[in-house]
Amino acid sequence: MTVSGVFDTPKAAAVNTTTTTSTTSTDDVQADQDKFMKLLVTQLQNQDPLNPMDNAAMTSQLAQLSTVTGINKVNATLESLRTDIASTQSSTAINLIGKGVLVEGKGIQLNSSTADDGTVTNSSVFGVDLASDSEAVSISIQDSSGKTVRTMSMTNAEAGTYPITWDGTKDDKTVAPAGSYTFTVTASTAGSALTATPLQLAAVASVSTGASGVKLNTSLGHFAMSDIKEVL
């Protein structure tokens, strides 16, 4: 892949995960078995001695017990897995606090910083997610008035997520002022348009959990773990 007009690309940081092992409880399953056996014993004790339960009926009821027990065990296992997954997601999300993540969006925040020698530098990070291999990718950055200030391009890019750094340099070689910008991205192969998703940088401040699952609270709003395209 060759890149034109794209500056140093930061590498994504690995996300640590912690797996919590849960033990499947058998209390509910055992309770259902006890209830079933009590009903069966009571039925046998109170059956008509002149018309007792035949073997087929007995076998059928025992088969029902086995089926119900099996379903309950599966349900208990699934609940245990759900709890383990939720715990793992929470641990993973906590490790993201203080980090930057790329999520769908077209915003760019160009920031300025001053070095000890008085040198002022601008920097911003955004990204592009390509659904498939693309021969040509075009990125256009606009200021608040909608005017294009910088264009970038990539050629022969493979499918995947690309973090991109912009130092604020405009197409006319002047430096853009710090502030908010937007960008658009298009991708194509053999003249046919392909899916290209713009990604913006969000800083993870905290994590919350609830009925809807784990949420990352960021500078841009709330996002689910599945919304994250890359961690920086």
N, C-alpha and C positions, 0 to 999 in steps of 0.2 A: 504494500500500500504506500502510495506517495501522498504527501500532504503539502499544500501550498497555502501560506498565510495563517498557519496554525502554530501557536507557540508551544512552549514546554507543557507537556501533559502530566499532571500529577498521577501517581500510582494509587490504586485503591488499596485501602488498608484492610487486612483480614479481620473478620468479625469472629470474636470468640464465642463459643456456645458452651453451655453447661447442661448436661443431661441429668434429669432427676428421675430416679427409678422409683416406681410406685408398686406396691404389692396389692394384687387384686383381692378384695374382700369377698369372703364366701358366706358371710352371715345371712344375707338375703336369700341366697340360693338354698342354704341349709334350712332356713325357715320355711320356704315354699315346699321343700321335700317333706318336712315334718307335718305340715298341714295336709298335704296330699295323703300321706300314710295314715294319719289319724282318720281322715274321711273314709279311706279304704277299709281300715280295721273296723270302724263303726258300721259301715255298710255290711261287712261280713258278719258282724255280731248280731245284726238285726235283720238278716235275710230270712226269707221264708224257708224253714227246713224242708218243706214239701216241694219247694221250687228253688233250690239253691242256685247261686251264680255259676254259670258254666265256665269251662276253661277258656273259651274264646273271649268272653266278656272280661275275665280276669287278665288275660294277656293284653287285650286292648287298653285297659286302664293302666297297666304297667308301662305299655308303650307310650301312652300319653304323658305319664310321669317322666319318662326318659326324655321326651321331646321338650317338655316345659323346662326341665332342668338344664338341658343343653342350651336352650334359648336364653335362659337367665344367666348362664355362665358367659355366653357371648356378649350379652348386654353389659355384664360386670367388667369384662375385659375391655370392651370399647370405651366405657366410662373411665377406666384406668388410663387407657391410652390418651383420651382427650385431656385428662388432667396433666399427664406427663408432657404433652405437646404444649399446653398452655404455660406450664412452668418453664419449659425450654425457651419458648418465645419471650417470656418475661425476662429471663436471664440474658438472652441475646440483645433484647431491646435496651436493657440497662447498660450494657457495654457500649451502646452507641451514644450515650449522653456525652455532650461536649464535642462530638464529631460532626462533620458535614456529610450530608447525603444528597444524592441527585434524585429528584422526583420530577414527574411530568410538569412542565411549565415553560414559559418563554421569557421569563424575566432574567435580567442580568444586573447585578449591583457592582458598579465599578468603584473600588475603594482606593484612597490615597494614603500613603505612609511616608514619613520623613525619617531618613537615616540620621545617624549622629553627625555626619558631615554636612547635613542640610539638604542632601539629595532627596527629591520627591519622586516616588515611584507609584504607579497605578497598577492594580491587579484585579482580576475577576475570574471566576470559574463558572462554567456552565457545561452543558453536555449535549450529546446527540445519541439517540438509540436507533439503530438500523435493524429493521425486521429481517432483511435479507442482504446478500452481497450486492454492492452498488458500484457501478463504474464511475459515477460522478455524483458528488455531494456538494451542494452549495449552501453557504451560511451567510445570512445578511443581518447585520446589526444596525438597529435604528435608535435614534435619540427620542426624546419625549415628544418632538414635533412630527415624528414619523419619517424623518430624513435618514437615509442610509449613510452611515459614517464609516462602516468597515465591511468588507466582504472577504470571506474565506472559502476555501475549497479543499476537497479531498478526492482522490482518485483511487479506484480499485480498492475500496474499503470493504472488509468482510463484515458480515452481520455481527452486531454486538453493540456495547455501550462505549462511547468515547468521551471522557472528560477533556475539556478544552480550556486553556488559559488564554485570556486576552489582557495585554498590558496597556490597553487604552490607546494604542497607536491607531490613527485613522488612515484611510486610504491615501489622503494627501500628505501623509507623514507627520502631521501635527498630532498633539496629544489631546485626547478627549477629556473634558473635565469629569471629576468624580460625580457619581449620581446613578440614577436608574435608567436602564436601557432595556430594549426588547430585541428579540431576534426571531428569524424564521429559518427553516431548513427545508430543502428539497433534495430528493435523491432519485436517480434514474439509472436504468441500464438499457442500452440499445434504444434510447429515446422513450422508453416506457417508464412512467412515474412509479416509484416504490414508496413504501411506508417509512417515514422518518419522523421520529418523535423528538421534539425539543425538550431538554431537561434543564431545570434550574437548581441552584444550590440552596439547601436549607440547613440551618444549624439546629441540632437536636438539643433541646433544653431540659426536657424531662420525659417521663414515661407514665402513662396511666393505663389502668386495666378496668374492664367493666363487662357488661353483657355482650357488647359488640367486639370484645377481644382486646388485644394490646394495641395501644395508640401511642405514636411518637408525637410529642408536642414540640413543634419547631417554630422558627421565626416566621414561617409562611403559613402556619396552621397545623391541623392535626392530620396525621397520615398513618395508614396501616403498614405493617411490615411488608406486605405484598406490593406496596406502592414504591418501595425503594428500588432503584435501578443499580445504584453503586454507592459504596461507602468510601469516603475520601479521608 
